[in-house]
Amino acid sequence: MGDIIPVSNNALIAQDPEQAAAARAERIKEAQELEVKLAAINEADTRIFNVSGSCAGAGSGDFHYYRLIRRAEQDRLRKMDAEHKAQQERQQFEAKRQQVQTELEAKAAKKRAKRQKKKAKKKQKGAAGAAGTAGSDSEGSGEDSDAGKAAAAAVPEQQDLD
């Protein structure tokens, strides 16, 4: 039927195997959580700086010990402040660098668009000029189609900016 598990010191009951497995899994889970908590407690830095006794008077070495602890704490705080200041400076530098980078990219995009527009105009003008000389021999409808083709060829180049 199942394992016999003691409920109290003088009573035994039979337990279903599924319930036993669930209970065992629960105990394992609780044990693992307890191990994690104990590991965290053991890893914690537990320094006791004030080790003087409960007597009313202070010994001859207590002032020197206090001064040593105070100096160590001040050094620790100074180091934390320096790290914080350095981190803020890095963040400000990165923000400014990013801002300058975006401004430069915007200028470059504007100049690129201007160059491409100029190039398209030149190409369109060249195509219209070539069509104009060829158009003198034929009808005027040929000029419109050549100019339209040149304009249509220039449009995709402008759309490549994005």
N, CA, C and O of each residue as an XYZ file, in Angstrom:
648
protein
N       0.818     -1.169      0.000
C       0.000      0.000      0.000
C       0.873      1.247      0.000
O       0.669      2.104     -0.860
N       1.783      1.398      0.861
C       2.658      2.554      0.903
C       3.596      2.457      2.086
O       3.620      1.466      2.816
N       4.367      3.517      2.253
C       5.288      3.559      3.384
C       4.516      3.842      4.661
O       3.487      4.518      4.650
N       5.023      3.322      5.738
C       4.434      3.600      7.041
C       5.284      4.690      7.669
O       6.480      4.514      7.900
N       4.641      5.826      7.941
C       5.358      6.986      8.456
C       4.846      7.294      9.850
O       3.635      7.352     10.066
N       5.758      7.492     10.805
C       5.308      7.813     12.162
C       4.740      9.225     12.219
O       5.373     10.174     11.755
N       3.552      9.363     12.787
C       2.923     10.651     12.964
C       3.348     11.221     14.310
O       3.653     12.409     14.419
N       3.367     10.412     15.286
C       3.839     10.825     16.599
C       4.702      9.685     17.134
O       4.968      8.717     16.421
N       5.119      9.793     18.336
C       6.010      8.776     18.904
C       5.358      7.405     19.027
O       6.053      6.391     18.962
N       4.049      7.352     19.201
C       3.427      6.059     19.457
C       2.327      5.698     18.459
O       1.553      4.779     18.728
N       2.225      6.401     17.295
C       1.194      6.075     16.318
C       1.812      5.993     14.925
O       2.666      6.806     14.569
N       1.378      5.008     14.139
C       1.838      4.833     12.768
C       0.621      4.820     11.846
O      -0.409      4.229     12.172
N       0.754      5.500     10.651
C      -0.318      5.458      9.664
C       0.294      5.149      8.308
O       1.475      5.407      8.076
N      -0.519      4.592      7.412
C      -0.061      4.300      6.062
C      -0.289      5.532      5.196
O      -1.298      6.220      5.347
N       0.677      5.824      4.259
C       0.581      7.007      3.419
C       0.631      6.590      1.950
O       1.355      5.661      1.591
N      -0.121      7.259      1.120
C      -0.168      6.999     -0.316
C       1.210      7.341     -0.915
O       1.822      8.325     -0.498
N       1.709      6.556     -1.876
C       3.023      6.839     -2.479
C       3.095      8.222     -3.136
O       4.147      8.859     -3.082
N       2.028      8.697     -3.745
C       2.039     10.022     -4.371
C       2.169     11.114     -3.317
O       2.905     12.084     -3.497
N       1.448     10.944     -2.220
C       1.543     11.923     -1.136
C       2.933     11.906     -0.518
O       3.481     12.947     -0.155
N       3.496     10.702     -0.405
C       4.838     10.589      0.164
C       5.847     11.299     -0.726
O       6.731     11.993     -0.225
N       5.725     11.131     -2.057
C       6.641     11.789     -2.990
C       6.486     13.306     -2.921
O       7.477     14.035     -2.948
N       5.247     13.779     -2.832
C       5.001     15.216     -2.744
C       5.576     15.780     -1.443
O       6.185     16.850     -1.438
N       5.379     15.057     -0.349
C       5.905     15.508      0.941
C       7.429     15.520      0.933
O       8.054     16.436      1.467
N       8.022     14.494      0.322
C       9.477     14.414      0.240
C      10.030     15.567     -0.597
O      11.038     16.172     -0.233
N       9.367     15.873     -1.725
C       9.791     16.987     -2.578
C       9.683     18.314     -1.834
O      10.547     19.179     -1.973
N       8.637     18.471     -1.055
C       8.446     19.691     -0.271
C       9.559     19.839      0.780
O      10.095     20.930      0.978
N       9.897     18.724      1.451
C      10.974     18.772      2.454
C      12.313     19.098      1.805
O      13.112     19.844      2.371
N      12.560     18.548      0.630
C      13.813     18.835     -0.084
C      13.880     20.311     -0.464
O      14.916     20.958     -0.308
N      12.758     20.835     -0.966
C      12.705     22.243     -1.338
C      12.970     23.141     -0.129
O      13.738     24.098     -0.224
N      12.340     22.837      1.002
C      12.549     23.623      2.216
C      13.995     23.530      2.683
O      14.566     24.521      3.137
N      14.591     22.339      2.574
C      15.981     22.164      2.980
C      16.915     22.991      2.093
O      17.876     23.580      2.588
N      16.638     23.040      0.784
C      17.467     23.829     -0.115
C      17.343     25.316      0.188
O      18.342     26.035      0.168
N      16.138     25.784      0.465
C      15.952     27.187      0.828
C      16.705     27.519      2.105
O      17.309     28.585      2.221
N      16.667     26.602      3.058
C      17.376     26.804      4.309
C      18.890     26.862      4.080
O      19.583     27.675      4.691
N      19.398     25.998      3.197
C      20.829     26.012      2.887
C      21.241     27.338      2.252
O      22.310     27.866      2.559
N      20.399     27.878      1.368
C      20.698     29.160      0.737
C      20.750     30.268      1.784
O      21.642     31.115      1.758
N      19.775     30.257      2.717
C      19.762     31.269      3.774
C      20.994     31.152      4.664
O      21.607     32.162      5.009
N      21.360     29.930      5.036
C      22.530     29.732      5.885
C      23.803     30.151      5.172
O      24.699     30.723      5.793
N      23.899     29.877      3.878
C      25.080     30.290      3.107
C      25.180     31.806      3.073
O      26.274     32.357      3.189
N      24.049     32.488      2.915
C      24.048     33.949      2.895
C      24.487     34.503      4.244
O      25.224     35.486      4.307
N      24.036     33.877      5.313
C      24.426     34.334      6.646
C      25.917     34.109      6.871
O      26.593     34.973      7.428
N      26.434     32.966      6.447
C      27.847     32.660      6.635
C      28.734     33.540      5.783
O      29.857     33.847      6.183
N      28.254     33.961      4.595
C      29.061     34.786      3.713
C      29.051     36.249      4.133
O      29.919     37.009      3.704
N      28.113     36.659      4.942
C      28.010     38.051      5.354
C      29.245     38.438      6.162
O      29.764     37.666      6.968
N      29.695     39.675      5.909
C      30.878     40.180      6.601
C      30.437     40.680      7.975
O      29.747     41.694      8.086
N      30.838     39.966      9.004
C      30.421     40.347     10.358
C      31.645     40.780     11.146
O      32.294     39.987     11.829
N      31.934     42.070     11.025
C      33.038     42.635     11.800
C      32.444     43.326     13.025
O      31.425     44.011     12.944
N      33.087     43.131     14.123
C      32.662     43.801     15.345
C      33.781     44.755     15.717
O      34.861     44.336     16.135
N      33.505     46.059     15.558
C      34.555     47.042     15.792
C      34.647     47.445     17.256
O      35.748     47.645     17.771
N      33.548     47.563     17.914
C      33.551     48.002     19.297
C      33.677     46.771     20.190
O      32.675     46.175     20.585
N      34.890     46.405     20.496
C      35.113     45.193     21.267
C      35.492     45.486     22.717
O      35.906     44.588     23.450
N      35.350     46.748     23.126
C      35.702     47.064     24.506
C      34.693     46.426     25.453
O      33.544     46.179     25.087
N      35.128     46.174     26.638
C      34.279     45.499     27.611
C      33.217     46.409     28.173
O      33.036     47.538     27.716
N      32.517     45.905     29.169
C      31.427     46.672     29.764
C      31.907     47.515     30.939
O      31.095     48.116     31.642
N      33.187     47.564     31.152
C      33.724     48.387     32.243
C      33.545     49.860     31.921
O      33.409     50.233     30.756
N      33.544     50.683     32.934
C      33.290     52.108     32.751
C      34.457     52.809     32.060
O      34.227     53.693     31.234
N      35.651     52.459     32.358
C      36.808     53.174     31.819
C      37.296     52.573     30.517
O      37.095     51.389     30.245
N      37.936     53.404     29.724
C      38.504     52.931     28.466
C      39.977     52.642     28.686
O      40.647     53.328     29.458
N      40.465     51.644     28.017
C      41.874     51.286     28.143
C      42.769     52.245     27.374
O      42.288     53.143     26.685
N      44.061     52.048     27.497
C      45.019     52.958     26.866
C      45.048     52.784     25.346
O      45.430     53.711     24.631
N      44.657     51.625     24.849
C      44.725     51.403     23.404
C      43.421     51.662     22.681
O      43.373     51.562     21.455
N      42.364     51.990     23.402
C      41.061     52.179     22.765
C      41.036     53.375     21.819
O      40.416     53.306     20.758
N      41.703     54.473     22.188
C      41.703     55.642     21.311
C      42.396     55.324     20.000
O      41.907     55.707     18.937
N      43.520     54.635     20.053
C      44.255     54.287     18.840
C      43.432     53.347     17.960
O      43.444     53.444     16.733
N      42.723     52.444     18.614
C      41.867     51.518     17.878
C      40.720     52.287     17.216
O      40.386     52.035     16.059
N      40.119     53.226     17.958
C      39.048     54.058     17.405
C      39.565     54.849     16.211
O      38.898     54.929     15.180
N      40.749     55.433     16.349
C      41.322     56.234     15.274
C      41.574     55.373     14.029
O      41.342     55.817     12.904
N      42.042     54.166     14.235
C      42.289     53.241     13.126
C      40.985     52.909     12.395
O      40.937     52.932     11.165
N      39.945     52.605     13.145
C      38.654     52.272     12.549
C      38.077     53.486     11.822
O      37.542     53.358     10.720
N      38.186     54.657     12.439
C      37.670     55.886     11.835
C      38.374     56.181     10.523
O      37.727     56.546      9.542
N      39.683     56.030     10.493
C      40.452     56.278      9.276
C      40.057     55.284      8.169
O      39.928     55.668      7.007
N      39.868     54.030      8.530
C      39.462     53.024      7.539
C      38.085     53.360      6.970
O      37.862     53.233      5.766
N      37.171     53.785      7.824
C      35.834     54.144      7.353
C      35.886     55.379      6.454
O      35.200     55.429      5.432
N      36.686     56.367      6.822
C      36.811     57.561      5.983
C      37.427     57.212      4.628
O      37.013     57.755      3.604
N      38.400     56.323      4.613
C      38.990     55.881      3.342
C      37.951     55.164      2.487
O      37.895     55.363      1.273
N      37.146     54.346      3.109
C      36.105     53.622      2.384
C      35.099     54.595      1.772
O      34.708     54.441      0.615
N      34.678     55.599      2.549
C      33.737     56.598      2.038
C      34.346     57.436      0.919
O      33.677     57.740     -0.068
N      35.621     57.811      1.075
C      36.301     58.565      0.030
C      36.365     57.766     -1.277
O      36.154     58.306     -2.362
N      36.659     56.473     -1.146
C      36.742     55.616     -2.319
C      35.370     55.497     -2.995
O      35.273     55.544     -4.222
N      34.311     55.342     -2.189
C      32.960     55.267     -2.745
C      32.598     56.557     -3.476
O      32.016     56.515     -4.560
N      32.943     57.714     -2.882
C      32.656     58.999     -3.526
C      33.416     59.134     -4.845
O      32.861     59.612     -5.834
N      34.681     58.717     -4.864
C      35.485     58.801     -6.086
C      34.912     57.901     -7.181
O      34.866     58.291     -8.348
N      34.479     56.704     -6.807
C      33.873     55.796     -7.790
C      32.568     56.370     -8.324
O      32.292     56.276     -9.520
N      31.765     56.965     -7.447
C      30.495     57.563     -7.869
C      30.745     58.736     -8.818
O      30.064     58.879     -9.833
N      31.714     59.559     -8.483
C      32.043     60.712     -9.325
C      32.551     60.248    -10.692
O      32.163     60.804    -11.719
N      33.405     59.248    -10.707
C      33.926     58.719    -11.967
C      32.802     58.134    -12.813
O      32.783     58.310    -14.031
N      31.874     57.444    -12.176
C      30.745     56.863    -12.902
C      29.874     57.964    -13.504
O      29.442     57.849    -14.652
N      29.612     59.022    -12.751
C      28.820     60.132    -13.277
C      29.520     60.796    -14.450
O      28.878     61.137    -15.444
N      30.844     60.986    -14.343
C      31.605     61.594    -15.434
C      31.538     60.724    -16.687
O      31.400     61.239    -17.796
N      31.636     59.404    -16.510
C      31.535     58.491    -17.657
C      30.163     58.597    -18.316
O      30.051     58.626    -19.541
N      29.117     58.654    -17.485
C      27.762     58.756    -18.030
C      27.568     60.070    -18.777
O      26.965     60.087    -19.849
N      28.076     61.179    -18.219
C      27.964     62.462    -18.890
C      28.736     62.456    -20.204
O      28.262     62.981    -21.212
N      29.920     61.862    -20.190
C      30.730     61.773    -21.401
C      29.999     60.972    -22.476
O      29.947     61.380    -23.636
N      29.440     59.838    -22.084
C      28.728     58.999    -23.055
C      27.505     59.726    -23.613
O      27.216     59.620    -24.805
N      26.785     60.461    -22.765
C      25.613     61.198    -23.228
C      26.027     62.287    -24.224
O      25.399     62.456    -25.269
N      27.083     63.015    -23.886
C      27.564     64.071    -24.790
C      28.086     63.460    -26.087
O      27.854     63.996    -27.170
N      28.776     62.363    -25.972
C      29.307     61.680    -27.160
C      28.167     61.225    -28.068
O      28.239     61.370    -29.289
N      27.131     60.683    -27.472
C      25.962     60.238    -28.239
C      25.284     61.427    -28.916
O      24.868     61.326    -30.070
N      25.171     62.544    -28.213
C      24.542     63.735    -28.770
C      25.348     64.258    -29.955
O      24.783     64.580    -31.000
N      26.663     64.342    -29.793
C      27.526     64.811    -30.882
C      27.431     63.857    -32.076
O      27.389     64.297    -33.224
N      27.399     62.571    -31.805
C      27.307     61.565    -32.864
C      26.012     61.738    -33.659
O      26.035     61.686    -34.889
N      24.891     61.941    -32.978
C      23.615     62.113    -33.680
C      23.608     63.406    -34.492
O      23.066     63.442    -35.597
N      24.213     64.475    -33.947
C      24.308     65.731    -34.699
C      25.138     65.548    -35.960
O      24.763     66.031    -37.028
N      26.269     64.850    -35.843
C      27.118     64.607    -37.007
C      26.400     63.749    -38.049
O      26.519     63.991    -39.250
N      25.661     62.754    -37.584
C      24.906     61.909    -38.512
C      23.833     62.719    -39.232
O      23.594     62.520    -40.423
N      23.184     63.639    -38.506
C      22.156     64.477    -39.121
C      22.784     65.393    -40.182
O      22.225     65.547    -41.269
N      23.937     66.000    -39.878
C      24.630     66.851    -40.848
C      25.034     66.050    -42.076
O      24.858     66.498    -43.208
N      25.579     64.856    -41.840
C      26.015     64.015    -42.953
C      24.823     63.618    -43.820
O      24.933     63.598    -45.046
N      23.692     63.303    -43.205
C      22.496     62.922    -43.961
C      22.005     64.098    -44.804
O      21.597     63.919    -45.951
N      22.047     65.295    -44.233
C      21.613     66.484    -44.956
C      22.519     66.748    -46.154
O      22.041     67.027    -47.253
N      23.822     66.658    -45.936
C      24.775     66.865    -47.045
C      24.628     65.778    -48.097
O      24.722     66.057    -49.293
N      24.398     64.535    -47.664
C      24.219     63.430    -48.604
C      22.990     63.666    -49.470
O      23.009     63.441    -50.680
N      21.913     64.127    -48.823
C      20.683     64.406    -49.564
C      20.919     65.526    -50.582
O      20.431     65.461    -51.710
N      21.663     66.539    -50.177
C      21.957     67.654    -51.072
C      22.794     67.190    -52.264
O      22.531     67.580    -53.402
N      23.802     66.356    -52.000
C      24.633     65.815    -53.086
C      23.802     64.979    -54.051
O      23.930     65.103    -55.270
N      22.956     64.133    -53.493
C      22.146     63.265    -54.347
C      21.130     64.082    -55.147
O      20.847     63.767    -56.303
N      20.593     65.113    -54.539
C      19.652     65.977    -55.244
C      20.365     66.684    -56.394
O      19.839     66.783    -57.503
N      21.567     67.170    -56.112
C      22.354     67.851    -57.151
C      22.703     66.882    -58.272
O      22.632     67.228    -59.451
N      23.075     65.678    -57.896
C      23.420     64.641    -58.865
C      22.205     64.286    -59.728
O      22.326     64.113    -60.941
N      21.040     64.180    -59.093
C      19.821     63.855    -59.824
C      19.452     64.979    -60.789
O      19.030     64.719    -61.916
N      19.615     66.245    -60.342
C      19.337     67.382    -61.211
C      20.269     67.379    -62.410
O      19.854     67.614    -63.545
N      21.544     67.107    -62.130
C      22.540     67.088    -63.210
C      22.211     65.971    -64.199
O      22.289     66.157    -65.413
N      21.848     64.833    -63.669
C      21.493     63.690    -64.514
C      20.242     64.004    -65.328
O      20.167     63.685    -66.514
N      19.259     64.633    -64.677
C      18.018     64.982    -65.356
C      18.293     66.035    -66.424
O      17.750     65.968    -67.527
N      19.141     67.005    -66.090
C      19.481     68.059    -67.041
C      20.242     67.467    -68.225
O      19.993     67.827    -69.375
N      21.172     66.555    -67.932
C      21.919     65.891    -69.008
C      21.005     65.060    -69.881
O      21.158     65.042    -71.103
N      20.062     64.376    -69.273
C      19.116     63.559    -70.039
C      18.192     64.460    -70.844
O      17.859     64.138    -71.984
N      17.773     65.586    -70.270
C      16.908     66.520    -70.986
C      17.671     67.182    -72.118
O      17.116     67.399    -73.195
N      18.951     67.508    -71.887
C      19.791     68.112    -72.940
C      20.032     67.149    -74.079
O      20.000     67.530    -75.249
N      20.276     65.891    -73.729
C      20.488     64.884    -74.766
C      19.190     64.627    -75.506
O      19.203     64.426    -76.721
N      18.091     64.629    -74.812
C      16.794     64.424    -75.441
C      16.429     65.635    -76.284
O      15.770     65.499    -77.316
N      16.855     66.825    -75.850
C      16.556     68.050    -76.594
C      17.265     68.061    -77.934
O      16.688     68.493    -78.933
N      18.502     67.596    -77.975
C      19.227     67.551    -79.249
C      18.675     66.452    -80.137
O      18.584     66.609    -81.355
N      18.305     65.334    -79.518
C      17.706     64.251    -80.292
C      16.282     64.598    -80.651
O      15.783     64.153    -81.685
N      15.617     65.377    -79.828
C      14.222     65.743    -80.041
C      14.054     66.722    -81.187
O      12.960     66.833    -81.741
N      15.106     67.434    -81.555
C      14.986     68.374    -82.666
C      14.752     67.637    -83.976
O      14.138     68.186    -84.891
N      15.232     66.397    -84.080
C      15.027     65.603    -85.272
C      13.642     64.984    -85.289
O      13.066     64.770    -86.355
N      13.094     64.690    -84.085
C      11.808     63.993    -84.019
C      10.774     64.840    -83.315
O      10.975     66.033    -83.088
N       9.673     64.215    -82.975
C       8.568     64.883    -82.300
C       8.966     65.292    -80.889
O       9.956     64.779    -80.368
N       8.237     66.189    -80.260
C       8.471     66.652    -78.907
C       8.047     65.645    -77.869
O       8.442     65.772    -76.710
N       7.256     64.643    -78.232
C       6.798     63.672    -77.258
C       7.940     62.801    -76.752
O       7.849     62.273    -75.644
N       8.991     62.635    -77.509
C      10.149     61.842    -77.093
C      10.894     62.497    -75.958
O      11.451     61.805    -75.106
N      10.918     63.817    -75.926
C      11.608     64.530    -74.868
C      10.945     64.270    -73.519
O      11.629     64.078    -72.513
N       9.641     64.264    -73.499
C       8.916     64.058    -72.249
C       9.175     62.670    -71.697
O       9.355     62.512    -70.490
N       9.196     61.670    -72.548
C       9.392     60.310    -72.058
C      10.817     60.113    -71.544
O      11.015     59.431    -70.538
N      11.815     60.697    -72.216
C      13.201     60.571    -71.742
C      13.381     61.321    -70.423
O      14.028     60.814    -69.506
N      12.823     62.504    -70.324
C      12.923     63.280    -69.093
C      12.197     62.560    -67.955
O      12.668     62.562    -66.818
N      11.066     61.951    -68.258
C      10.319     61.193    -67.257
C      11.103     59.992    -66.772
O      11.076     59.668    -65.585
N      11.809     59.320    -67.692
C      12.634     58.171    -67.306
C      13.778     58.607    -66.403
O      14.075     57.943    -65.410
N      14.423     59.721    -66.743
C      15.530     60.225    -65.930
C      15.030     60.610    -64.539
O      15.694     60.329    -63.541
N      13.868     61.251    -64.468
C      13.291     61.643    -63.178
C      12.915     60.414    -62.364
O      13.118     60.378    -61.151
N      12.364     59.401    -63.040
C      11.984     58.173    -62.345
C      13.219     57.440    -61.838
O      13.176     56.815    -60.779
N      14.328     57.511    -62.588
C      15.567     56.868    -62.151
C      16.164     57.610    -60.960
O      16.819     56.995    -60.118
N      15.951     58.917    -60.878
C      16.521     59.715    -59.791
C      15.732     59.532    -58.492
O      16.308     59.666    -57.413
N      14.473     59.239    -58.561
C      13.628     59.148    -57.361
C      14.072     58.027    -56.433
O      14.156     58.275    -55.231
N      14.363     56.810    -56.892
C      14.779     55.771    -55.947
C      16.072     56.111    -55.210
O      16.256     55.691    -54.068
N      16.975     56.869    -55.850
C      18.222     57.239    -55.174
C      17.928     58.128    -53.975
O      18.594     58.014    -52.947
N      16.953     58.998    -54.089
C      16.595     59.879    -52.981
C      15.918     59.093    -51.865
O      16.045     59.448    -50.693
N      15.213     58.048    -52.210
C      14.511     57.261    -51.195
C      15.477     56.361    -50.439
O      15.114     55.859    -49.375
N      16.660     56.138    -50.923
C      17.639     55.294    -50.251
C      18.206     55.961    -49.012
O      18.921     55.314    -48.246
N      17.914     57.217    -48.795
C      18.426     57.919    -47.608
C      17.939     57.277    -46.335
O      18.694     57.195    -45.366
N      16.740     56.834    -46.303
C      16.161     56.259    -45.099
C      16.636     54.870    -44.982
O      16.277     54.173    -44.033
